[in-house]
């Protein structure tokens, strides 16, 4: 009986830790798109309410990356991208201090804060084809209206 109780307690703890982490298996809160190199219109834009209840600096998935900000568990947006010879650029525009977290097709993570003023920008010069899961966070506990721009153009 004690072994059963220990196994049950371990399962609850494991489930709780997974629920509080970034989970790219969840449906994105603001939808998804499938884009191929040379897509139009460029930029592809999405309105997102940035922020969440998870402190990115304490997330196990993001450990060691210097991530900042409050993000959600589920991705905000998902991009299925077919690459070509163009760079892939993610930019957040907001009146608040925002952060950007991306899980790339190879499973690696990127975190960015304050590139253009308080707005994050990620440029991937040789992007891989595949699924990009995107979280837009806020530096602080407030939620904020923001626009995610996905572009292949430098400006």
N, C-alpha and C positions, 0 to 999 in steps of 0.2 A: 504494500500500500504506500509506503514512504517513497519508493522508487517512482511510482505513478505520480505522486504529488510533485516530486522534483521535476519530472519530465513535463508535466502540465505547467508548472511555474516557469520553466525554461522556455516553453513554447509561447507563453504570454509575454515574457520579456523580449523574446526575439521578434514577435509580432509588433510590439510597441516600438522597438527601435526602427523597424522597417517603415512603420507608418510615419515616423517623424523625419525620415530622410527623403532626399530627392528621389522620386520614383518615376523613371521614364516609361514604365509599363502602364502608367495611368493615362487616361485620355487628357489631352491638353485642354486647359480652361477656355482658350480663345480660338481653338480650331487648328487647322493645318493646311499646308499647301504642298503641291508637287510642282517643282520648278526645274527647268533644264537650262544649261548655259545659254546665254543670249536671250533670256526671258524678257517679255514685255507685258505690261508696262514695268519699267524699272525707274524708281524703286517699287517693290512690293511692300505695301504698308498694312499694319494691323494695329488697331486701338486696343490697348491692354491697360488694366488697372494694376499698376506695379505694387509689389509688396507681398507680405505673407507673414506667417507665424514662426518660421524657422530662421534662426540666426545662422547664416551661411558660414560664419567664422567657426562655428562649432560642429558643422556637419562632417560626419566621418567620410562621406564620399568626396568631400572637397578639402580634406585635411592636407595641410602643407602648401596650399595654393594661395594663401593670403586672401581668401574670399571675404567680402564684407557685405553687409546688408541683410535685410529680412526678405525671404523668399517663400514661396509655397512648396508643398510637397509634389503636387502634379506639375508638369511643365505648363507654362503659359501658352506656348506655341510649338508646333512641330513642323519642320521643313524636311521634305524628302527631295533631295537635290541630285540631279544628274550633272556632273561636272564637265567642263570643257577647258578652254585656255584662259578663262576669266578668273579674277580673284572673287572671293565671296566676302561681302562686308555686312556686318550686323551693326546697326546704330539705333540707340534709343534717344528719343527727343521728349523731354518733359520739363516742366517748371520746377520740379523737385530734384533732389539728389538721388539718382538711380544707379543701380548696378546691373550687371549682365552675367549670367551663368549659362554656359553652353556645354551640352554633352555631345561630342562629335561621333561620327559613324564608327570610329575605331574604339569607342568606349572611353576615351580620354576626356578630361574636363578642362574648361577654360573659365576664368573669372576675371572681370574687368570692372574698373570703377574710375570715374573722373578723367576721361581722355579729352573730351571737348567740353571744358567747363565741368559741370557736374554730370554730364552725360557720357555713358560708356560707348566705346566703339571697338569692335573686333574685326580685324582684317586677316583673312586666310588666303595667302597668295596662291597656293596650290591645293584647293579644297578637294577632298575625297567625295565621291558619290556616296549617297546613303542618307541616313536619318540624323538630323540635327534637332535635339530637344533643347528648348530655350526657356529660361526663367528670367523675368525682369523683376528686380527687387528694388527696395528703397533703403536708403541709409537712414535708419530710424524706424519707428514703429508706425508711421503714417502710411496709408495707402495713397497712391498718386496716379492721376491720369497720365498716360504716356502713349507714344507711338513707336512701334518697332518698325524700322526700315530695313529691308533686305535688298541689297543692291550688288551689282557687279561693277558699278561706276565709281571712280575714286572721289568724285565731288558730289 
